[in-house]
Structure formats: structure tokens, C-alpha cells
Amino acid sequence: MPKFKNEEETYDLCISNGAIRKEEFNKQKIIDLKSNAKTSIESAEILIKSINKASNSWMSVYICYYEALRIYTEALLHLESLKIVNHQCLFAYLCVKYSRLEFDWNFFEKVRNKRNGANYYGERITFEDWKTIELQMKLYISTLRKEIDRRL
């Protein structure tokens, strides 16, 4: 997926290339996704309690929280019977269609690119990297969880 300036350009391309698809609604899938996201957070919190600032394990904390963010987003969009084939389109849809929740596209791109850097290019994620996104990450996850619960 090419890099775009904003969520609208990304969303438009995702629509035009068929990355956003209809899927049969399944309430149990949403419940299971929420449970999986919660497990990712719980795993990260266990790890946080057992590592020091110099540990290489901050990458796992970051990625567990990223996965929770992505999974909660998928669960929310499944309420609309949608399946989105990649993370960039997933977050673009969220930012465009849920603008009232005031999510920041640049934040999603930042954490997505950092996670991809670690997963695909061997980049390191440090304690400082985690601390720069921790508050916003937890706020966004909380917002997504509340929105899902409100709509379920």
C-alpha cells in the first residue's frame, strides 16, 4: 500500500481497490475478538511488571498493545458487517467513518509503521518508544471498547 497524506486519500484507495468488503454479521465473533484483545493487553501488562527499561521486551509490550488496538477496531467494524483486508485500510476507515470519536490518523500511521518496522525490518522498540504512545494507545483502546459495548 503506498503512503498517503491523509486518511481520506487512503480510504478512497481502499474503497476503489476492494480492500473493504462486506462480511456476514456474527455477534459471537465480536465477543471473541474483544476477548482476544483483552488477552493481548493482559499479556502486555504482565510483561511490563517483569522487565526493566533497558529490556528488549518492550517490543512485545508495544506489539501486544498494537494488536489489541487493531483487534478492537476489527470488532467495531464487524458491527457493520465489514472485513477490511489490511491494517492501513482498517484504520483509515475508522478515522473517516468514526470522525466523531476524534481519532488521529497520524497516530495510527505512527504505531502501524513502528510495528511493521519491528516485524518486517528488524527495527528495535524501546521503553521510550512505548512511553511516547502509551497514554494515547490506552485512551484509543478504551474508546473503542466503550463504542463496541454501546453498540452491542
C-alpha positions as CSV (number, residue, x, y, z in Angstrom):
1,M,0.0,0.0,0.0
2,P,1.5,3.4,-1.0
3,K,1.9,6.1,1.6
4,F,-0.7,8.8,1.5
5,K,-1.0,12.2,3.1
6,N,-4.2,11.6,5.0
7,E,-6.9,9.2,5.9
8,E,-9.3,10.3,3.2
9,E,-6.9,9.5,0.3
10,T,-6.2,6.2,1.9
11,Y,-9.8,5.4,2.5
12,D,-10.7,6.3,-1.2
13,L,-8.0,3.9,-2.5
14,C,-9.1,1.2,-0.1
15,I,-12.7,1.5,-1.4
16,S,-11.6,1.6,-5.1
17,N,-9.3,-1.5,-4.8
18,G,-11.8,-3.6,-2.9
19,A,-10.0,-3.8,0.4
20,I,-13.2,-3.0,2.3
21,R,-15.7,-5.9,2.0
22,K,-19.0,-6.9,3.3
23,E,-19.0,-9.9,5.6
24,E,-21.8,-11.9,7.3
25,F,-22.5,-10.5,10.8
26,N,-21.6,-12.7,13.6
27,K,-22.1,-11.4,17.2
28,Q,-20.0,-14.2,18.7
29,K,-17.1,-13.1,16.5
30,I,-17.2,-9.7,18.1
31,I,-17.3,-11.1,21.6
32,D,-14.4,-13.4,20.8
33,L,-12.4,-10.5,19.2
34,K,-13.0,-8.4,22.4
35,S,-11.7,-11.3,24.5
36,N,-8.6,-11.7,22.4
37,A,-7.8,-8.0,22.6
38,K,-8.2,-8.1,26.3
39,T,-5.8,-11.1,26.5
40,S,-3.2,-9.1,24.5
41,I,-3.4,-6.3,27.0
42,E,-3.3,-8.6,30.0
43,S,-0.2,-10.2,28.5
44,A,1.5,-6.9,27.9
45,E,0.7,-5.8,31.5
46,I,2.3,-9.0,32.9
47,L,5.4,-8.3,30.9
48,I,5.6,-4.7,31.9
49,K,5.7,-5.7,35.6
50,S,8.6,-8.1,34.9
51,I,11.0,-6.1,32.8
52,N,13.3,-3.1,33.2
53,K,13.7,0.0,31.0
54,A,16.7,-1.5,29.1
55,S,14.9,-4.7,28.2
56,N,14.4,-5.7,24.6
57,S,10.9,-7.0,25.6
58,W,9.4,-3.5,25.2
59,M,8.9,-4.6,21.6
60,S,6.5,-7.3,22.8
61,V,4.6,-4.8,25.0
62,Y,4.2,-2.4,22.1
63,I,3.1,-5.1,19.7
64,C,0.6,-6.6,22.2
65,Y,-1.0,-3.2,22.6
66,Y,-0.9,-2.6,18.9
67,E,-2.7,-5.9,18.3
68,A,-5.3,-5.0,20.9
69,L,-5.9,-1.7,19.1
70,R,-6.2,-3.5,15.8
71,I,-8.5,-6.3,17.1
72,Y,-10.8,-3.8,18.8
73,T,-11.0,-1.9,15.6
74,E,-11.9,-5.0,13.7
75,A,-14.6,-5.9,16.2
76,L,-16.1,-2.4,15.9
77,L,-16.2,-2.6,12.1
78,H,-17.6,-6.1,12.2
79,L,-20.7,-4.5,13.8
80,E,-21.2,-3.0,10.3
81,S,-20.6,-6.4,8.8
82,L,-17.2,-5.3,7.3
83,K,-14.0,-7.1,6.7
84,I,-11.0,-5.0,5.9
85,V,-8.0,-6.7,4.4
86,N,-5.1,-4.6,5.8
87,H,-4.3,-2.5,8.8
88,Q,-3.9,0.8,6.9
89,C,-7.3,0.5,5.4
90,L,-8.8,-0.6,8.7
91,F,-7.5,2.5,10.5
92,A,-8.4,4.8,7.5
93,Y,-12.0,3.5,7.6
94,L,-12.1,4.0,11.4
95,C,-10.8,7.6,11.1
96,V,-13.1,8.6,8.2
97,K,-16.3,6.9,9.3
98,Y,-15.9,7.4,13.1
99,S,-14.7,11.0,13.0
100,R,-16.9,11.9,15.9
101,L,-14.6,9.8,18.1
102,E,-11.7,12.2,17.1
103,F,-9.1,9.6,16.4
104,D,-5.8,10.9,15.0
105,W,-4.8,9.3,11.7
106,N,-1.1,10.2,12.2
107,F,-1.1,8.2,15.5
108,F,-2.4,5.1,13.7
109,E,0.2,5.5,11.0
110,K,3.0,6.0,13.6
111,V,2.2,2.9,15.5
112,R,1.5,0.8,12.4
113,N,4.8,1.8,10.8
114,K,6.7,1.2,14.1
115,R,5.1,-2.3,14.4
116,N,5.8,-3.1,10.8
117,G,9.4,-1.9,11.2
118,A,9.9,-4.4,14.1
119,N,8.1,-7.2,12.4
120,Y,9.5,-6.9,8.9
121,Y,12.7,-4.9,9.1
122,G,14.3,-5.8,12.4
123,E,13.9,-2.4,14.0
124,R,14.0,-2.1,17.7
125,I,11.3,-0.9,20.0
126,T,12.5,0.6,23.3
127,F,10.9,1.7,26.6
128,E,11.0,5.3,25.3
129,D,9.1,4.3,22.1
130,W,6.4,2.7,24.3
131,K,6.2,5.7,26.6
132,T,5.6,8.0,23.7
133,I,2.4,6.2,22.7
134,E,1.2,4.6,25.9
135,L,-1.3,7.2,27.0
136,Q,-2.9,7.7,23.6
137,M,-2.9,3.9,22.9
138,K,-4.7,3.2,26.1
139,L,-7.2,6.0,25.5
140,Y,-8.0,4.8,22.0
141,I,-8.4,1.2,23.2
142,S,-10.8,2.4,25.9
143,T,-12.7,4.5,23.4
144,L,-13.1,1.6,21.0
145,R,-14.1,-0.8,23.8
146,K,-16.8,1.6,25.0
147,E,-18.1,2.2,21.5
148,I,-18.4,-1.6,20.9
149,D,-20.1,-2.1,24.2
150,R,-22.5,0.8,23.5
151,R,-23.4,-0.7,20.1
152,L,-23.6,-4.4,21.0
